[in-house]
Amino acid sequence: MPSIHAISDLRNYTAVLRQVGRGKPVFLTKNGRGRFVLQDIADYEERQAVRRFGPYEKGSVTLDEVFGCLHRPGQPTLSIEEMDEAIGRAVCERHEIYKAPKTRKKPSP
């Protein structure tokens, strides 16, 4: 049974947040209509991964398109962040849904 609460229930947010769990989102209503979802971060990340790699799984993107961008003869090995960005771009650029993550600049000493 889904957990549905009025947004005003967030006055006692601890009780509402306790109900959120892996595979157990909490739905919040505003003026009697569904408006927001609180979900476990692992569920969110899983959903984002499915969204990002969905075109590959559907066959609309080839393995060469996904991994071809990673083959760089004579170049240093890619970091995890660079690999994630390259794969995401290869998979999602043609679907116009990929946005490269913004890199944080380290403060100068």
MMTF fields as JSON, N, C-alpha, C and O atoms, coordinates in Angstrom:
{
  "mmtfVersion": "1.0.0",
  "mmtfProducer": "UNKNOWN",
  "numBonds": 435,
  "numAtoms": 436,
  "numGroups": 109,
  "numChains": 1,
  "numModels": 1,
  "chainsPerModel": [1],
  "groupsPerChain": [109],
  "chainIdList": ["A"],
  "bondAtomList": [4, 2, 8, 6, 12, 10, 16, 14, 20, 18, 24, 22, 28, 26, 32, 30, 36, 34, 40, 38, 44, 42, 48, 46, 52, 50, 56, 54, 60, 58, 64, 62, 68, 66, 72, 70, 76, 74, 80, 78, 84, 82, 88, 86, 92, 90, 96, 94, 100, 98, 104, 102, 108, 106, 112, 110, 116, 114, 120, 118, 124, 122, 128, 126, 132, 130, 136, 134, 140, 138, 144, 142, 148, 146, 152, 150, 156, 154, 160, 158, 164, 162, 168, 166, 172, 170, 176, 174, 180, 178, 184, 182, 188, 186, 192, 190, 196, 194, 200, 198, 204, 202, 208, 206, 212, 210, 216, 214, 220, 218, 224, 222, 228, 226, 232, 230, 236, 234, 240, 238, 244, 242, 248, 246, 252, 250, 256, 254, 260, 258, 264, 262, 268, 266, 272, 270, 276, 274, 280, 278, 284, 282, 288, 286, 292, 290, 296, 294, 300, 298, 304, 302, 308, 306, 312, 310, 316, 314, 320, 318, 324, 322, 328, 326, 332, 330, 336, 334, 340, 338, 344, 342, 348, 346, 352, 350, 356, 354, 360, 358, 364, 362, 368, 366, 372, 370, 376, 374, 380, 378, 384, 382, 388, 386, 392, 390, 396, 394, 400, 398, 404, 402, 408, 406, 412, 410, 416, 414, 420, 418, 424, 422, 428, 426, 432, 430],
  "bondOrderList": [1, 1, 1, 1, 1, 1, 1, 1, 1, 1, 1, 1, 1, 1, 1, 1, 1, 1, 1, 1, 1, 1, 1, 1, 1, 1, 1, 1, 1, 1, 1, 1, 1, 1, 1, 1, 1, 1, 1, 1, 1, 1, 1, 1, 1, 1, 1, 1, 1, 1, 1, 1, 1, 1, 1, 1, 1, 1, 1, 1, 1, 1, 1, 1, 1, 1, 1, 1, 1, 1, 1, 1, 1, 1, 1, 1, 1, 1, 1, 1, 1, 1, 1, 1, 1, 1, 1, 1, 1, 1, 1, 1, 1, 1, 1, 1, 1, 1, 1, 1, 1, 1, 1, 1, 1, 1, 1, 1],
  "groupList": [{"groupName": "MET", "atomNameList": ["N", "CA", "C", "O"], "elementList": ["N", "C", "C", "O"], "formalChargeList": [0, 0, 0, 0], "bondAtomList": [1, 0, 2, 1, 3, 2], "bondOrderList": [1, 1, 2], "singleLetterCode": "M", "chemCompType": "L-PEPTIDE LINKING"}, {"groupName": "PRO", "atomNameList": ["N", "CA", "C", "O"], "elementList": ["N", "C", "C", "O"], "formalChargeList": [0, 0, 0, 0], "bondAtomList": [1, 0, 2, 1, 3, 2], "bondOrderList": [1, 1, 2], "singleLetterCode": "P", "chemCompType": "L-PEPTIDE LINKING"}, {"groupName": "SER", "atomNameList": ["N", "CA", "C", "O"], "elementList": ["N", "C", "C", "O"], "formalChargeList": [0, 0, 0, 0], "bondAtomList": [1, 0, 2, 1, 3, 2], "bondOrderList": [1, 1, 2], "singleLetterCode": "S", "chemCompType": "L-PEPTIDE LINKING"}, {"groupName": "ILE", "atomNameList": ["N", "CA", "C", "O"], "elementList": ["N", "C", "C", "O"], "formalChargeList": [0, 0, 0, 0], "bondAtomList": [1, 0, 2, 1, 3, 2], "bondOrderList": [1, 1, 2], "singleLetterCode": "I", "chemCompType": "L-PEPTIDE LINKING"}, {"groupName": "HIS", "atomNameList": ["N", "CA", "C", "O"], "elementList": ["N", "C", "C", "O"], "formalChargeList": [0, 0, 0, 0], "bondAtomList": [1, 0, 2, 1, 3, 2], "bondOrderList": [1, 1, 2], "singleLetterCode": "H", "chemCompType": "L-PEPTIDE LINKING"}, {"groupName": "ALA", "atomNameList": ["N", "CA", "C", "O"], "elementList": ["N", "C", "C", "O"], "formalChargeList": [0, 0, 0, 0], "bondAtomList": [1, 0, 2, 1, 3, 2], "bondOrderList": [1, 1, 2], "singleLetterCode": "A", "chemCompType": "L-PEPTIDE LINKING"}, {"groupName": "ASP", "atomNameList": ["N", "CA", "C", "O"], "elementList": ["N", "C", "C", "O"], "formalChargeList": [0, 0, 0, 0], "bondAtomList": [1, 0, 2, 1, 3, 2], "bondOrderList": [1, 1, 2], "singleLetterCode": "D", "chemCompType": "L-PEPTIDE LINKING"}, {"groupName": "LEU", "atomNameList": ["N", "CA", "C", "O"], "elementList": ["N", "C", "C", "O"], "formalChargeList": [0, 0, 0, 0], "bondAtomList": [1, 0, 2, 1, 3, 2], "bondOrderList": [1, 1, 2], "singleLetterCode": "L", "chemCompType": "L-PEPTIDE LINKING"}, {"groupName": "ARG", "atomNameList": ["N", "CA", "C", "O"], "elementList": ["N", "C", "C", "O"], "formalChargeList": [0, 0, 0, 0], "bondAtomList": [1, 0, 2, 1, 3, 2], "bondOrderList": [1, 1, 2], "singleLetterCode": "R", "chemCompType": "L-PEPTIDE LINKING"}, {"groupName": "ASN", "atomNameList": ["N", "CA", "C", "O"], "elementList": ["N", "C", "C", "O"], "formalChargeList": [0, 0, 0, 0], "bondAtomList": [1, 0, 2, 1, 3, 2], "bondOrderList": [1, 1, 2], "singleLetterCode": "N", "chemCompType": "L-PEPTIDE LINKING"}, {"groupName": "TYR", "atomNameList": ["N", "CA", "C", "O"], "elementList": ["N", "C", "C", "O"], "formalChargeList": [0, 0, 0, 0], "bondAtomList": [1, 0, 2, 1, 3, 2], "bondOrderList": [1, 1, 2], "singleLetterCode": "Y", "chemCompType": "L-PEPTIDE LINKING"}, {"groupName": "THR", "atomNameList": ["N", "CA", "C", "O"], "elementList": ["N", "C", "C", "O"], "formalChargeList": [0, 0, 0, 0], "bondAtomList": [1, 0, 2, 1, 3, 2], "bondOrderList": [1, 1, 2], "singleLetterCode": "T", "chemCompType": "L-PEPTIDE LINKING"}, {"groupName": "VAL", "atomNameList": ["N", "CA", "C", "O"], "elementList": ["N", "C", "C", "O"], "formalChargeList": [0, 0, 0, 0], "bondAtomList": [1, 0, 2, 1, 3, 2], "bondOrderList": [1, 1, 2], "singleLetterCode": "V", "chemCompType": "L-PEPTIDE LINKING"}, {"groupName": "GLN", "atomNameList": ["N", "CA", "C", "O"], "elementList": ["N", "C", "C", "O"], "formalChargeList": [0, 0, 0, 0], "bondAtomList": [1, 0, 2, 1, 3, 2], "bondOrderList": [1, 1, 2], "singleLetterCode": "Q", "chemCompType": "L-PEPTIDE LINKING"}, {"groupName": "GLY", "atomNameList": ["N", "CA", "C", "O"], "elementList": ["N", "C", "C", "O"], "formalChargeList": [0, 0, 0, 0], "bondAtomList": [1, 0, 2, 1, 3, 2], "bondOrderList": [1, 1, 2], "singleLetterCode": "G", "chemCompType": "PEPTIDE LINKING"}, {"groupName": "LYS", "atomNameList": ["N", "CA", "C", "O"], "elementList": ["N", "C", "C", "O"], "formalChargeList": [0, 0, 0, 0], "bondAtomList": [1, 0, 2, 1, 3, 2], "bondOrderList": [1, 1, 2], "singleLetterCode": "K", "chemCompType": "L-PEPTIDE LINKING"}, {"groupName": "PHE", "atomNameList": ["N", "CA", "C", "O"], "elementList": ["N", "C", "C", "O"], "formalChargeList": [0, 0, 0, 0], "bondAtomList": [1, 0, 2, 1, 3, 2], "bondOrderList": [1, 1, 2], "singleLetterCode": "F", "chemCompType": "L-PEPTIDE LINKING"}, {"groupName": "GLU", "atomNameList": ["N", "CA", "C", "O"], "elementList": ["N", "C", "C", "O"], "formalChargeList": [0, 0, 0, 0], "bondAtomList": [1, 0, 2, 1, 3, 2], "bondOrderList": [1, 1, 2], "singleLetterCode": "E", "chemCompType": "L-PEPTIDE LINKING"}, {"groupName": "CYS", "atomNameList": ["N", "CA", "C", "O"], "elementList": ["N", "C", "C", "O"], "formalChargeList": [0, 0, 0, 0], "bondAtomList": [1, 0, 2, 1, 3, 2], "bondOrderList": [1, 1, 2], "singleLetterCode": "C", "chemCompType": "L-PEPTIDE LINKING"}],
  "groupTypeList": [0, 1, 2, 3, 4, 5, 3, 2, 6, 7, 8, 9, 10, 11, 5, 12, 7, 8, 13, 12, 14, 8, 14, 15, 1, 12, 16, 7, 11, 15, 9, 14, 8, 14, 8, 16, 12, 7, 13, 6, 3, 5, 6, 10, 17, 17, 8, 13, 5, 12, 8, 8, 16, 14, 1, 10, 17, 15, 14, 2, 12, 11, 7, 6, 17, 12, 16, 14, 18, 7, 4, 8, 1, 14, 13, 1, 11, 7, 2, 3, 17, 17, 0, 6, 17, 5, 3, 14, 8, 5, 12, 18, 17, 8, 4, 17, 3, 10, 15, 5, 1, 15, 11, 8, 15, 15, 1, 2, 1],
  "groupIdList": [1, 2, 3, 4, 5, 6, 7, 8, 9, 10, 11, 12, 13, 14, 15, 16, 17, 18, 19, 20, 21, 22, 23, 24, 25, 26, 27, 28, 29, 30, 31, 32, 33, 34, 35, 36, 37, 38, 39, 40, 41, 42, 43, 44, 45, 46, 47, 48, 49, 50, 51, 52, 53, 54, 55, 56, 57, 58, 59, 60, 61, 62, 63, 64, 65, 66, 67, 68, 69, 70, 71, 72, 73, 74, 75, 76, 77, 78, 79, 80, 81, 82, 83, 84, 85, 86, 87, 88, 89, 90, 91, 92, 93, 94, 95, 96, 97, 98, 99, 100, 101, 102, 103, 104, 105, 106, 107, 108, 109],
  "secStructList": [7, 7, 3, 3, 3, 3, 4, 4, 4, 4, 4, 4, 2, 2, 2, 2, 2, 2, 6, 7, 5, 6, 6, 5, 7, 3, 3, 3, 3, 3, 6, 6, 3, 3, 3, 3, 3, 3, 7, 7, 2, 2, 2, 2, 2, 2, 2, 2, 2, 2, 2, 2, 2, 2, 2, 2, 2, 6, 6, 1, 1, 7, 2, 2, 2, 2, 2, 4, 4, 4, 7, 7, 6, 6, 1, 7, 7, 7, 7, 2, 2, 2, 2, 2, 2, 2, 2, 2, 2, 2, 2, 2, 4, 4, 4, 6, 7, 7, 7, 7, 7, 7, 7, 7, 7, 7, 7, 7, 7],
  "xCoordList": [0.841, 0.0, 0.892, 1.758, 0.699, 1.552, 1.317, 0.216, 2.362, 2.28, 2.011, 2.865, 0.831, 0.417, 0.107, -0.631, 0.683, 0.489, 0.248, 0.724, -0.49, -0.611, 0.711, 1.383, 1.075, 2.349, 2.393, 3.469, 1.236, 1.185, 1.664, 2.029, 1.665, 2.172, 3.671, 4.213, 4.339, 5.781, 6.114, 7.285, 5.099, 5.363, 6.033, 6.899, 5.607, 6.228, 7.007, 6.689, 8.032, 8.737, 9.437, 9.612, 9.841, 10.535, 9.658, 10.132, 8.392, 7.472, 7.277, 7.181, 7.218, 7.038, 8.301, 8.224, 9.464, 10.723, 11.028, 11.693, 10.567, 10.775, 10.096, 10.512, 9.068, 8.331, 9.027, 8.716, 9.972, 10.71, 11.728, 12.44, 11.8, 12.773, 13.04, 12.412, 13.976, 14.316, 13.069, 12.531, 12.608, 11.418, 10.124, 9.052, 10.214, 9.025, 8.997, 9.328, 8.607, 8.536, 7.337, 6.384, 7.403, 6.287, 5.803, 6.594, 4.514, 3.914, 3.293, 2.591, 3.555, 3.006, 1.994, 2.215, 0.885, -0.15, -0.184, 0.145, -0.587, -0.79, -2.16, -2.425, -3.029, -4.413, -5.12, -5.927, -4.814, -5.496, -4.989, -5.541, -3.965, -3.413, -1.96, -1.221, -1.564, -0.183, 0.759, 0.538, 1.821, 2.719, 4.194, 4.998, 4.566, 5.969, 6.151, 5.214, 7.389, 7.739, 9.026, 9.997, 9.025, 10.239, 10.667, 9.877, 11.915, 12.369, 13.795, 14.54, 14.16, 15.503, 16.48, 16.172, 17.652, 18.632, 19.095, 19.362, 19.194, 19.603, 18.561, 18.918, 17.278, 16.224, 16.324, 16.154, 16.601, 16.736, 17.905, 17.758, 19.063, 20.234, 19.995, 20.434, 19.307, 18.983, 18.088, 18.301, 17.103, 16.192, 16.946, 16.686, 17.878, 18.667, 19.538, 19.676, 20.124, 20.953, 20.115, 20.554, 18.927, 18.037, 17.684, 17.668, 17.404, 17.055, 18.23, 18.057, 19.427, 20.608, 20.959, 21.312, 20.865, 21.285, 20.128, 20.332, 18.928, 17.756, 17.911, 17.567, 18.426, 18.582, 19.481, 19.238, 20.534, 21.407, 20.65, 20.744, 19.899, 19.168, 18.09, 17.766, 17.536, 16.503, 17.109, 16.389, 18.434, 19.086, 19.196, 19.623, 18.822, 18.913, 20.314, 20.589, 21.202, 22.591, 23.443, 23.148, 24.49, 25.332, 26.451, 26.768, 27.041, 28.177, 29.341, 30.058, 29.53, 30.609, 30.41, 31.372, 29.168, 28.896, 29.161, 29.659, 28.824, 29.009, 30.479, 30.974, 31.184, 32.55, 33.611, 34.79, 33.218, 34.179, 34.849, 36.019, 34.108, 34.658, 35.709, 36.47, 35.763, 36.715, 38.062, 39.053, 38.104, 39.345, 40.192, 39.86, 41.282, 42.154, 43.596, 44.298, 44.048, 45.406, 46.439, 46.374, 47.382, 48.451, 48.041, 48.853, 46.813, 46.332, 46.293, 46.196, 46.367, 46.295, 44.919, 43.93, 44.885, 43.634, 42.662, 43.056, 41.385, 40.36, 40.037, 40.064, 39.733, 39.25, 37.8, 37.176, 37.268, 35.869, 34.95, 34.001, 35.229, 34.387, 34.43, 33.397, 35.639, 35.771, 35.05, 34.414, 35.155, 34.493, 32.973, 32.277, 32.467, 31.029, 30.534, 29.495, 31.276, 30.881, 30.916, 30.006, 31.968, 32.092, 30.988, 30.408, 30.697, 29.637, 28.29, 27.49, 28.039, 26.771, 26.574, 25.476, 27.621, 27.527, 27.248, 26.393, 27.968, 27.786, 26.38, 25.799, 25.839, 24.512, 23.417, 22.442, 23.568, 22.443, 22.51, 21.497, 23.661, 23.766, 22.764, 22.096, 22.663, 21.757, 20.304, 19.436, 20.032, 18.665, 18.46, 17.384, 19.512, 19.483, 19.03, 18.301, 19.464, 19.103, 20.327, 20.192, 21.519, 22.716, 23.219, 23.31, 23.538, 24.189, 25.411, 25.302, 26.565, 27.798, 27.747, 27.3, 28.206, 28.202, 29.128, 30.195, 28.712, 29.543, 30.66, 30.428, 31.862, 32.999, 33.198, 33.044, 33.538, 33.793, 35.241, 36.147, 35.446, 36.806, 37.278, 36.574, 38.486, 39.052, 39.489, 40.076, 39.203, 39.602, 41.113, 41.838, 41.572, 43.006, 43.481, 42.784, 44.682, 45.195, 45.611, 46.06],
  "yCoordList": [-1.173, 0.0, 1.244, 1.372, 2.157, 3.347, 4.249, 4.312, 4.929, 5.876, 7.26, 7.824, 7.809, 9.095, 10.043, 9.698, 11.239, 12.232, 13.599, 13.888, 14.429, 15.833, 16.514, 16.159, 17.486, 18.171, 18.823, 19.014, 19.16, 19.756, 18.774, 19.191, 17.475, 16.473, 16.624, 16.046, 17.405, 17.585, 18.448, 18.609, 19.0, 19.708, 18.737, 19.115, 17.486, 16.418, 15.538, 14.365, 16.133, 15.457, 14.176, 13.283, 14.052, 12.845, 11.617, 10.581, 11.724, 10.586, 10.226, 9.048, 11.237, 10.985, 10.361, 9.394, 10.908, 10.403, 8.98, 8.241, 8.582, 7.203, 6.198, 5.042, 6.628, 5.725, 5.52, 4.573, 6.407, 6.275, 5.162, 5.11, 4.279, 3.196, 2.698, 3.139, 1.78, 1.197, 0.539, -0.396, 1.024, 0.481, 0.942, 0.431, 1.91, 2.41, 3.94, 4.587, 4.521, 5.983, 6.505, 5.773, 7.765, 8.445, 9.52, 10.324, 9.53, 10.491, 11.621, 11.381, 12.854, 14.02, 14.707, 14.856, 15.119, 15.806, 17.276, 17.657, 18.079, 19.507, 19.832, 19.58, 20.382, 20.672, 19.419, 19.487, 18.278, 17.035, 16.317, 15.284, 16.832, 16.201, 15.796, 16.474, 14.686, 14.234, 15.298, 15.847, 15.593, 16.672, 16.31, 16.678, 15.596, 15.311, 13.85, 13.185, 13.374, 12.02, 12.104, 12.733, 11.473, 11.301, 9.856, 8.936, 9.656, 8.287, 8.111, 9.079, 6.87, 6.504, 6.91, 6.767, 7.414, 7.888, 6.76, 7.01, 5.539, 4.41, 4.153, 3.84, 4.282, 4.132, 5.23, 4.973, 6.45, 7.576, 7.345, 7.514, 6.959, 6.731, 5.599, 5.673, 4.56, 3.446, 3.92, 3.556, 4.72, 5.252, 6.149, 6.111, 6.954, 7.814, 6.98, 7.316, 5.901, 5.033, 4.389, 4.297, 3.946, 3.343, 4.376, 4.071, 5.587, 6.655, 6.963, 7.154, 7.01, 7.356, 6.262, 6.565, 4.988, 3.907, 3.208, 2.198, 3.725, 3.168, 3.06, 2.023, 4.115, 4.025, 2.869, 2.244, 2.577, 1.456, 0.148, -0.715, -0.001, -1.243, -1.461, -2.604, -0.394, -0.514, -0.797, -1.108, -0.69, -0.976, 0.22, 0.07, 1.407, 2.575, 3.183, 4.117, 2.658, 3.082, 1.822, 0.859, 1.82, 0.629, 0.639, 1.673, -0.538, -0.637, 0.219, 0.803, 0.292, 1.127, 2.588, 3.288, 3.043, 4.428, 4.64, 5.688, 3.638, 3.768, 3.701, 4.561, 2.69, 2.461, 2.976, 3.023, 3.358, 3.892, 5.154, 5.407, 5.937, 7.184, 6.933, 7.84, 5.721, 5.42, 4.946, 4.944, 4.543, 4.038, 5.229, 5.933, 5.435, 6.561, 6.068, 6.186, 5.512, 4.977, 6.042, 7.181, 5.648, 6.552, 7.593, 8.437, 7.55, 8.526, 7.877, 6.654, 8.678, 8.106, 7.506, 7.843, 6.624, 5.986, 7.036, 7.99, 6.849, 7.788, 7.577, 6.453, 8.664, 8.546, 8.076, 8.086, 7.668, 7.234, 8.356, 8.112, 9.586, 10.722, 10.959, 11.206, 10.882, 11.078, 9.974, 10.23, 8.734, 7.612, 7.767, 7.55, 8.138, 8.34, 9.422, 9.267, 10.511, 11.604, 11.166, 11.483, 10.436, 9.994, 9.015, 9.129, 8.062, 7.094, 7.796, 7.569, 8.643, 9.378, 10.216, 10.264, 10.871, 11.706, 10.839, 11.178, 9.716, 8.85, 8.28, 8.168, 7.922, 7.313, 8.344, 8.104, 9.479, 10.402, 11.639, 12.32, 11.953, 13.159, 13.155, 14.157, 12.036, 11.984, 12.081, 12.391, 11.817, 11.936, 13.279, 13.562, 14.104, 15.457, 15.501, 16.409, 14.512, 14.538, 14.575, 14.684, 14.486, 14.453, 15.859, 16.69, 16.108, 17.351, 16.955, 16.25, 17.404, 17.066, 17.621, 18.748, 16.827, 17.323, 18.52, 18.569, 19.475, 20.648, 20.259, 19.64, 20.629, 20.311, 21.442, 22.62, 21.06, 22.053, 22.494, 21.672, 23.771, 24.283, 24.279, 24.72, 23.772, 23.751, 25.171, 25.873, 25.585, 26.94, 27.082, 26.153, 28.245, 28.519, 28.726, 29.338, 28.213, 28.377, 29.793, 30.089],
  "zCoordList": [0.0, 0.0, 0.0, 0.865, -0.948, -0.989, 0.222, 0.771, 0.612, 1.723, 1.144, 0.46, 1.413, 0.861, 2.017, 2.94, 1.95, 3.005, 2.386, 1.289, 3.095, 2.708, 3.031, 3.999, 2.222, 2.446, 3.827, 4.394, 4.358, 5.702, 6.776, 7.875, 6.465, 7.411, 7.656, 8.598, 6.803, 6.979, 8.19, 8.536, 8.83, 10.093, 11.067, 11.856, 10.988, 11.775, 10.791, 10.596, 10.178, 9.088, 9.511, 8.682, 10.761, 11.203, 11.018, 10.552, 11.376, 11.236, 9.766, 9.422, 8.899, 7.463, 6.886, 6.129, 7.237, 6.687, 7.136, 6.41, 8.297, 8.756, 7.832, 7.755, 7.14, 6.258, 4.916, 4.194, 4.577, 3.32, 3.483, 4.486, 2.512, 2.547, 1.141, 0.178, 1.038, -0.266, -0.836, -0.244, -1.982, -2.624, -1.979, -2.301, -1.064, -0.37, -0.408, 0.585, -1.541, -1.6, -0.809, -0.541, -0.446, 0.209, -0.754, -1.247, -1.018, -1.931, -1.126, -0.144, -1.547, -0.866, -1.775, -2.976, -1.181, -1.953, -1.567, -0.443, -2.523, -2.298, -2.853, -4.028, -2.036, -2.426, -2.935, -3.862, -2.325, -2.656, -3.892, -4.269, -4.526, -5.74, -5.505, -4.791, -6.114, -6.007, -6.538, -7.618, -5.773, -6.181, -6.04, -6.896, -4.979, -4.706, -4.292, -3.85, -4.45, -4.013, -3.201, -3.622, -2.052, -1.257, -1.446, -1.233, -1.844, -2.06, -1.58, -1.427, -1.348, -0.934, -2.029, -3.212, -1.655, -2.634, -3.557, -4.733, -3.061, -3.909, -4.995, -6.13, -4.661, -5.666, -6.718, -7.91, -6.274, -7.199, -8.154, -9.364, -7.62, -8.462, -9.452, -10.599, -9.019, -9.91, -11.054, -12.211, -10.727, -11.747, -12.732, -13.935, -12.222, -13.098, -14.035, -15.211, -13.529, -14.367, -15.458, -16.604, -15.117, -16.116, -17.172, -18.364, -16.74, -17.687, -18.605, -19.809, -18.026, -18.807, -19.817, -20.956, -19.407, -20.282, -20.978, -21.651, -20.826, -21.495, -23.002, -23.569, -23.689, -25.146, -25.576, -26.609, -24.778, -25.111, -24.987, -25.86, -23.902, -23.672, -24.718, -25.042, -25.247, -26.276, -27.647, -28.596, -27.75, -29.017, -29.941, -31.086, -29.474, -30.344, -30.334, -31.087, -29.484, -29.432, -29.455, -28.747, -30.257, -30.376, -29.336, -28.747, -29.126, -28.21, -28.681, -27.869, -30.002, -30.528, -30.14, -29.823, -30.165, -29.778, -28.292, -27.882, -27.495, -26.053, -25.684, -24.956, -26.178, -25.739, -26.704, -26.352, -27.9, -28.859, -28.358, -28.648, -27.611, -27.082, -26.008, -25.667, -25.472, -24.41, -24.942, -24.212, -26.209, -26.801, -27.239, -28.193, -26.526, -26.82, -26.831, -25.826, -27.966, -28.014, -27.641, -28.102, -26.804, -26.41, -25.385, -25.006, -24.934, -23.949, -22.564, -22.456, -21.518, -20.171, -19.889, -20.539, -18.918, -18.519, -18.003, -17.333, -18.326, -17.875, -16.401, -15.901, -15.723, -14.347, -14.396, -15.457, -13.255, -13.183, -13.651, -14.395, -13.216, -13.59, -15.099, -15.722, -15.69, -17.131, -17.898, -18.92, -17.394, -18.052, -17.981, -18.973, -16.819, -16.656, -17.605, -18.247, -17.69, -18.578, -20.042, -20.808, -20.432, -21.823, -22.208, -23.288, -21.34, -21.63, -21.664, -22.571, -20.684, -20.656, -21.897, -22.45, -22.338, -23.532, -24.757, -25.575, -24.889, -26.055, -26.12, -27.199, -24.977, -24.94, -25.115, -25.828, -24.478, -24.366, -25.245, -25.41, -25.814, -26.622, -27.763, -28.018, -28.44, -29.583, -29.157, -29.973, -27.88, -27.374, -26.679, -26.153, -26.686, -26.136, -24.684, -24.285, -23.886, -22.476, -21.578, -20.359, -22.155, -21.32, -21.046, -21.95, -19.809, -19.428, -18.627, -17.624, -19.061, -18.36, -16.946, -16.73, -15.981, -14.606, -14.469, -15.08, -13.668, -13.442, -12.489, -11.451, -12.857, -12.001, -11.01, -11.335, -9.814, -8.781, -8.862, -8.994, -8.783, -8.753, -7.31, -6.402, -7.123, -5.782, -5.423, -6.247, -4.204, -3.808, -3.801, -3.443, -4.197, -4.196, -2.772, -1.963, -2.457, -1.078, -0.786, 0.321]
}
